Amino acid sequence: MLRLEDVTKSFGGKPAVDGVSLVVPAGQMVGVIGRSGAGKSTLLRMINRLGDPTSGRILFGDTDVTALRGRPLRAWRARCAMIFQQFNLAGRLDVLTNVMMGRLSYVGTLSALLNLWSEHDRAVALSGLDQFDMASLAAQRADTLSGGQQQRVAIARALVQEPDMILADEPIASLDPRNTRMVMDALQRINKQFGITVICNLHSLDTARAYCDRLVGMAQGRVVFDDVPQALTDEVARGLYGLDAGEIMDTAGTALPAPATAYRPSFAVA
Ligand SMILES: Nc1ncnc2c1ncn2[C@@H]1O[C@H](COP(=O)(O)OP(=O)(O)OP(=O)(O)O)[C@@H](O)[C@H]1O
């Protein structure tokens, strides 16, 4: 279970994340929504410790994530894989090698640099690609793939990392509706089939509603909504996004599948 306790992150004295407390049980698929600048990326990056909180604590089980340094910190980062809007693949390397990079914490940097991957790591990476019907692209250079394919390679890389949690920061922001669907399906599969917690920043409300068990709405660094997607009425959305609400409710979303689970929250609405 992930627990954020009164987490604040300020830049130049101005809070980007302001006193956020959240409990995320293992296996949940959480969508973090809110207008641009609400603090979503800052929040996600702190969980992975790409940024440190100014105050507050982040706990995973009994581990105080905010206190980790050195090797335990690296181990923590391996346990919560990040997925970025811009995929972050090594474009000149082939797809399989990119996925094997997810095994770095198991094989060590030197072996990876020397391209000394074991048969086991190759098999795991191929199987990761196969999960998303991409094994046939294993030998192809990553920068020859479409955006949606690259993001699915990034998801396969995250999967072979064998993480407890996947943190996805606007993973579909630069994708068309078809690729959006494939990438969100891949994340949902990782969550439902492998039980890996997914926390996903999303701009599209309809996508967030369709795929997530729980939505956390942020405004000006604070959590202002925390409930099941069904509770996010158009009125609440307008409160969250102001006049921008119409822009983030895409019509393509109407064809997306219903949430796979009827999740009931056991947390207080902030
Ligand atoms: N490194 C930084 N230095 C200074 N200010 C920052 C930094 N990172 C974020 N901010 C500020 O913190 C606030 C929250 O930014 P953040 O990127 O977390 O929002 P967001 O909700 O993810 O927005 P978007 O949806 O546009 O990505 C913004 O006002 C932003 O300008």
The ligand as an SDF file (V2000), in Angstrom:
LIG
                    3D

 31 33  0  0  0  0  0  0  0  0999 V2000
   11.1160   22.3160  -11.8270 N   0  0  0  0  0  0  0  0  0  0  0  0
   10.2200   23.2670  -11.6020 C   0  0  0  0  0  0  0  0  0  0  0  0
   10.5970   24.5230  -11.2770 N   0  0  0  0  0  0  0  0  0  0  0  0
    9.7030   25.4940  -11.0250 C   0  0  0  0  0  0  0  0  0  0  0  0
    8.3670   25.3100  -11.0880 N   0  0  0  0  0  0  0  0  0  0  0  0
    7.9200   24.0900  -11.4200 C   0  0  0  0  0  0  0  0  0  0  0  0
    8.8140   23.0000  -11.6780 C   0  0  0  0  0  0  0  0  0  0  0  0
    8.0680   21.8970  -11.9770 N   0  0  0  0  0  0  0  0  0  0  0  0
    6.7790   22.2740  -11.8880 C   0  0  0  0  0  0  0  0  0  0  0  0
    6.6820   23.5770  -11.5690 N   0  0  0  0  0  0  0  0  0  0  0  0
    5.4540   24.3450  -11.3740 C   0  0  0  0  0  0  0  0  0  0  0  0
    4.6280   23.5870  -10.5180 O   0  0  0  0  0  0  0  0  0  0  0  0
    3.2650   23.6680  -10.9240 C   0  0  0  0  0  0  0  0  0  0  0  0
    2.7090   22.2840  -11.1720 C   0  0  0  0  0  0  0  0  0  0  0  0
    3.3470   21.7370  -12.3170 O   0  0  0  0  0  0  0  0  0  0  0  0
    3.0790   20.2430  -12.8240 P   0  0  0  0  0  0  0  0  0  0  0  0
    3.9380   20.0150  -14.0210 O   0  0  0  0  0  0  0  0  0  0  0  0
    3.2250   19.3220  -11.6910 O   0  0  0  0  0  0  0  0  0  0  0  0
    1.5510   20.3450  -13.2230 O   0  0  0  0  0  0  0  0  0  0  0  0
    0.6890   19.3240  -14.1090 P   0  0  0  0  0  0  0  0  0  0  0  0
   -0.6430   19.2380  -13.4730 O   0  0  0  0  0  0  0  0  0  0  0  0
    1.4460   18.0630  -14.3050 O   0  0  0  0  0  0  0  0  0  0  0  0
    0.5760   20.1120  -15.4700 O   0  0  0  0  0  0  0  0  0  0  0  0
    0.5280   19.5240  -16.9880 P   0  0  0  0  0  0  0  0  0  0  0  0
   -0.7680   18.7860  -17.0800 O   0  0  0  0  0  0  0  0  0  0  0  0
    0.5920   20.7350  -17.8380 O   0  0  0  0  0  0  0  0  0  0  0  0
    1.7240   18.6280  -17.1370 O   0  0  0  0  0  0  0  0  0  0  0  0
    3.2400   24.5670  -12.1570 C   0  0  0  0  0  0  0  0  0  0  0  0
    2.9330   25.8760  -11.7440 O   0  0  0  0  0  0  0  0  0  0  0  0
    4.6540   24.4830  -12.6700 C   0  0  0  0  0  0  0  0  0  0  0  0
    5.0060   25.6620  -13.3380 O   0  0  0  0  0  0  0  0  0  0  0  0
  1  2  1  0
  2  3  1  0
  2  7  2  0
  3  4  2  0
  4  5  1  0
  5  6  2  0
  6  7  1  0
  6 10  1  0
  7  8  1  0
  8  9  2  0
  9 10  1  0
 10 11  1  0
 11 12  1  0
 11 30  1  0
 12 13  1  0
 13 14  1  0
 13 28  1  0
 14 15  1  0
 15 16  1  0
 16 17  2  0
 16 18  1  0
 16 19  1  0
 19 20  1  0
 20 21  2  0
 20 22  1  0
 20 23  1  0
 23 24  1  0
 24 25  2  0
 24 26  1  0
 24 27  1  0
 28 29  1  0
 28 30  1  0
 30 31  1  0
M  END
$$$$
